[in-house]
Amino acid sequence: MTHSQSKQFGTNQILLKQEGKELLNELNLRISDSTGIHKKSYEKIYLEVRLMTDTIENSNQKKGRISYHIFIVDQWDFSDELGIRLLNFKEQYLNLKK
């Protein structure tokens, strides 16, 4: 890996980790405002995103099983901004962990 590739990789990690933290804040708000099954779903997504965010900087740590995207695709409105951001976050995370 060249110096510029390494620098870009580090920048991508920082940006992705920042996005993960912002998503966690948004999910916390939704958890606070929800009840029942919606609250449980948001909590599950929160845990997966937190795990992903925690493993971004450690390339040796294996990525966990990510399943929240299935719930989003199947049940969320396609125009939901948080859902779109969560799906993009998953894709960027998987690309970073390749």
CNS distance restraints for C-alpha pairs under 8 A (distance, minus, plus):
assign (resid   1 and name CA) (resid   5 and name CA) 5.98 0.50 0.50
assign (resid   1 and name CA) (resid   6 and name CA) 6.26 0.50 0.50
assign (resid   2 and name CA) (resid   6 and name CA) 6.10 0.50 0.50
assign (resid   3 and name CA) (resid   7 and name CA) 6.08 0.50 0.50
assign (resid   4 and name CA) (resid   8 and name CA) 6.07 0.50 0.50
assign (resid   5 and name CA) (resid   9 and name CA) 6.02 0.50 0.50
assign (resid   6 and name CA) (resid  10 and name CA) 6.20 0.50 0.50
assign (resid   7 and name CA) (resid  11 and name CA) 6.20 0.50 0.50
assign (resid   8 and name CA) (resid  12 and name CA) 6.07 0.50 0.50
assign (resid   9 and name CA) (resid  13 and name CA) 6.18 0.50 0.50
assign (resid  10 and name CA) (resid  14 and name CA) 6.28 0.50 0.50
assign (resid  11 and name CA) (resid  15 and name CA) 6.21 0.50 0.50
assign (resid  12 and name CA) (resid  16 and name CA) 5.98 0.50 0.50
assign (resid  12 and name CA) (resid  96 and name CA) 7.95 0.50 0.50
assign (resid  13 and name CA) (resid  17 and name CA) 5.99 0.50 0.50
assign (resid  13 and name CA) (resid  56 and name CA) 6.29 0.50 0.50
assign (resid  13 and name CA) (resid  57 and name CA) 6.40 0.50 0.50
assign (resid  13 and name CA) (resid  96 and name CA) 7.68 0.50 0.50
assign (resid  14 and name CA) (resid  18 and name CA) 6.12 0.50 0.50
assign (resid  15 and name CA) (resid  19 and name CA) 6.18 0.50 0.50
assign (resid  16 and name CA) (resid  20 and name CA) 6.11 0.50 0.50
assign (resid  16 and name CA) (resid  53 and name CA) 7.82 0.50 0.50
assign (resid  16 and name CA) (resid  56 and name CA) 7.69 0.50 0.50
assign (resid  16 and name CA) (resid  89 and name CA) 7.29 0.50 0.50
assign (resid  16 and name CA) (resid  92 and name CA) 7.43 0.50 0.50
assign (resid  16 and name CA) (resid  93 and name CA) 7.31 0.50 0.50
assign (resid  17 and name CA) (resid  21 and name CA) 6.30 0.50 0.50
assign (resid  17 and name CA) (resid  53 and name CA) 5.53 0.50 0.50
assign (resid  17 and name CA) (resid  56 and name CA) 6.57 0.50 0.50
assign (resid  18 and name CA) (resid  22 and name CA) 6.32 0.50 0.50
assign (resid  19 and name CA) (resid  23 and name CA) 6.12 0.50 0.50
assign (resid  19 and name CA) (resid  89 and name CA) 7.45 0.50 0.50
assign (resid  20 and name CA) (resid  24 and name CA) 6.18 0.50 0.50
assign (resid  20 and name CA) (resid  49 and name CA) 6.63 0.50 0.50
assign (resid  20 and name CA) (resid  50 and name CA) 7.33 0.50 0.50
assign (resid  20 and name CA) (resid  52 and name CA) 7.88 0.50 0.50
assign (resid  20 and name CA) (resid  53 and name CA) 5.51 0.50 0.50
assign (resid  20 and name CA) (resid  89 and name CA) 7.28 0.50 0.50
assign (resid  21 and name CA) (resid  25 and name CA) 6.36 0.50 0.50
assign (resid  21 and name CA) (resid  50 and name CA) 7.92 0.50 0.50
assign (resid  21 and name CA) (resid  53 and name CA) 7.23 0.50 0.50
assign (resid  22 and name CA) (resid  26 and name CA) 6.35 0.50 0.50
assign (resid  23 and name CA) (resid  27 and name CA) 6.06 0.50 0.50
assign (resid  23 and name CA) (resid  49 and name CA) 7.80 0.50 0.50
assign (resid  23 and name CA) (resid  82 and name CA) 7.55 0.50 0.50
assign (resid  23 and name CA) (resid  85 and name CA) 7.79 0.50 0.50
assign (resid  23 and name CA) (resid  86 and name CA) 7.25 0.50 0.50
assign (resid  24 and name CA) (resid  28 and name CA) 6.09 0.50 0.50
assign (resid  24 and name CA) (resid  46 and name CA) 6.16 0.50 0.50
assign (resid  24 and name CA) (resid  49 and name CA) 6.99 0.50 0.50
assign (resid  24 and name CA) (resid  50 and name CA) 6.94 0.50 0.50
assign (resid  25 and name CA) (resid  29 and name CA) 6.47 0.50 0.50
assign (resid  26 and name CA) (resid  30 and name CA) 6.46 0.50 0.50
assign (resid  26 and name CA) (resid  82 and name CA) 7.62 0.50 0.50
assign (resid  27 and name CA) (resid  31 and name CA) 6.05 0.50 0.50
assign (resid  27 and name CA) (resid  42 and name CA) 6.42 0.50 0.50
assign (resid  27 and name CA) (resid  43 and name CA) 7.83 0.50 0.50
assign (resid  27 and name CA) (resid  45 and name CA) 7.96 0.50 0.50
assign (resid  27 and name CA) (resid  46 and name CA) 6.21 0.50 0.50
assign (resid  28 and name CA) (resid  32 and name CA) 6.18 0.50 0.50
assign (resid  28 and name CA) (resid  46 and name CA) 7.65 0.50 0.50
assign (resid  29 and name CA) (resid  33 and name CA) 6.31 0.50 0.50
assign (resid  30 and name CA) (resid  34 and name CA) 6.01 0.50 0.50
assign (resid  30 and name CA) (resid  39 and name CA) 7.64 0.50 0.50
assign (resid  30 and name CA) (resid  42 and name CA) 7.05 0.50 0.50
assign (resid  31 and name CA) (resid  35 and name CA) 7.69 0.50 0.50
assign (resid  31 and name CA) (resid  39 and name CA) 5.27 0.50 0.50
assign (resid  31 and name CA) (resid  42 and name CA) 5.90 0.50 0.50
assign (resid  31 and name CA) (resid  43 and name CA) 6.67 0.50 0.50
assign (resid  32 and name CA) (resid  39 and name CA) 7.96 0.50 0.50
assign (resid  34 and name CA) (resid  38 and name CA) 6.12 0.50 0.50
assign (resid  34 and name CA) (resid  39 and name CA) 5.03 0.50 0.50
assign (resid  35 and name CA) (resid  39 and name CA) 4.95 0.50 0.50
assign (resid  35 and name CA) (resid  40 and name CA) 7.91 0.50 0.50
assign (resid  36 and name CA) (resid  40 and name CA) 6.54 0.50 0.50
assign (resid  37 and name CA) (resid  41 and name CA) 6.22 0.50 0.50
assign (resid  38 and name CA) (resid  42 and name CA) 6.21 0.50 0.50
assign (resid  39 and name CA) (resid  43 and name CA) 6.13 0.50 0.50
assign (resid  40 and name CA) (resid  44 and name CA) 6.24 0.50 0.50
assign (resid  41 and name CA) (resid  45 and name CA) 6.27 0.50 0.50
assign (resid  42 and name CA) (resid  46 and name CA) 5.99 0.50 0.50
assign (resid  43 and name CA) (resid  47 and name CA) 6.25 0.50 0.50
assign (resid  44 and name CA) (resid  48 and name CA) 6.43 0.50 0.50
assign (resid  44 and name CA) (resid  68 and name CA) 7.49 0.50 0.50
assign (resid  45 and name CA) (resid  49 and name CA) 6.14 0.50 0.50
assign (resid  45 and name CA) (resid  68 and name CA) 5.53 0.50 0.50
assign (resid  46 and name CA) (resid  50 and name CA) 6.00 0.50 0.50
assign (resid  47 and name CA) (resid  51 and name CA) 6.19 0.50 0.50
assign (resid  48 and name CA) (resid  52 and name CA) 6.18 0.50 0.50
assign (resid  48 and name CA) (resid  66 and name CA) 6.64 0.50 0.50
assign (resid  48 and name CA) (resid  68 and name CA) 7.34 0.50 0.50
assign (resid  49 and name CA) (resid  53 and name CA) 5.98 0.50 0.50
assign (resid  50 and name CA) (resid  54 and name CA) 6.06 0.50 0.50
assign (resid  51 and name CA) (resid  55 and name CA) 6.32 0.50 0.50
assign (resid  51 and name CA) (resid  64 and name CA) 7.65 0.50 0.50
assign (resid  52 and name CA) (resid  56 and name CA) 6.31 0.50 0.50
assign (resid  52 and name CA) (resid  63 and name CA) 7.08 0.50 0.50
assign (resid  52 and name CA) (resid  64 and name CA) 7.51 0.50 0.50
assign (resid  52 and name CA) (resid  93 and name CA) 7.47 0.50 0.50
assign (resid  55 and name CA) (resid  59 and name CA) 7.37 0.50 0.50
assign (resid  55 and name CA) (resid  61 and name CA) 6.38 0.50 0.50
assign (resid  55 and name CA) (resid  62 and name CA) 7.87 0.50 0.50
assign (resid  55 and name CA) (resid  63 and name CA) 7.17 0.50 0.50
assign (resid  56 and name CA) (resid  93 and name CA) 7.45 0.50 0.50
assign (resid  56 and name CA) (resid  96 and name CA) 7.97 0.50 0.50
assign (resid  56 and name CA) (resid  97 and name CA) 7.87 0.50 0.50
assign (resid  59 and name CA) (resid  97 and name CA) 6.77 0.50 0.50
assign (resid  63 and name CA) (resid  97 and name CA) 7.35 0.50 0.50
assign (resid  67 and name CA) (resid  71 and name CA) 7.56 0.50 0.50
assign (resid  68 and name CA) (resid  72 and name CA) 6.55 0.50 0.50
assign (resid  69 and name CA) (resid  73 and name CA) 6.06 0.50 0.50
assign (resid  69 and name CA) (resid  86 and name CA) 7.62 0.50 0.50
assign (resid  69 and name CA) (resid  87 and name CA) 6.17 0.50 0.50
assign (resid  69 and name CA) (resid  90 and name CA) 7.81 0.50 0.50
assign (resid  70 and name CA) (resid  74 and name CA) 6.04 0.50 0.50
assign (resid  71 and name CA) (resid  75 and name CA) 5.78 0.50 0.50
assign (resid  71 and name CA) (resid  76 and name CA) 7.39 0.50 0.50
assign (resid  72 and name CA) (resid  76 and name CA) 4.99 0.50 0.50
assign (resid  72 and name CA) (resid  83 and name CA) 6.17 0.50 0.50
assign (resid  72 and name CA) (resid  87 and name CA) 8.00 0.50 0.50
assign (resid  73 and name CA) (resid  78 and name CA) 7.71 0.50 0.50
assign (resid  76 and name CA) (resid  80 and name CA) 6.97 0.50 0.50
assign (resid  76 and name CA) (resid  83 and name CA) 7.05 0.50 0.50
assign (resid  78 and name CA) (resid  83 and name CA) 7.62 0.50 0.50
assign (resid  78 and name CA) (resid  84 and name CA) 7.58 0.50 0.50
assign (resid  79 and name CA) (resid  83 and name CA) 7.95 0.50 0.50
assign (resid  79 and name CA) (resid  84 and name CA) 7.52 0.50 0.50
assign (resid  80 and name CA) (resid  84 and name CA) 6.38 0.50 0.50
assign (resid  81 and name CA) (resid  85 and name CA) 6.17 0.50 0.50
assign (resid  82 and name CA) (resid  86 and name CA) 6.05 0.50 0.50
assign (resid  83 and name CA) (resid  87 and name CA) 6.22 0.50 0.50
assign (resid  84 and name CA) (resid  88 and name CA) 6.23 0.50 0.50
assign (resid  85 and name CA) (resid  89 and name CA) 5.99 0.50 0.50
assign (resid  86 and name CA) (resid  90 and name CA) 6.26 0.50 0.50
assign (resid  87 and name CA) (resid  91 and name CA) 6.44 0.50 0.50
assign (resid  88 and name CA) (resid  92 and name CA) 6.17 0.50 0.50
assign (resid  89 and name CA) (resid  93 and name CA) 5.97 0.50 0.50
assign (resid  90 and name CA) (resid  94 and name CA) 6.16 0.50 0.50
assign (resid  91 and name CA) (resid  95 and name CA) 6.20 0.50 0.50
assign (resid  92 and name CA) (resid  96 and name CA) 6.13 0.50 0.50
assign (resid  93 and name CA) (resid  97 and name CA) 6.21 0.50 0.50
assign (resid  94 and name CA) (resid  98 and name CA) 6.30 0.50 0.50
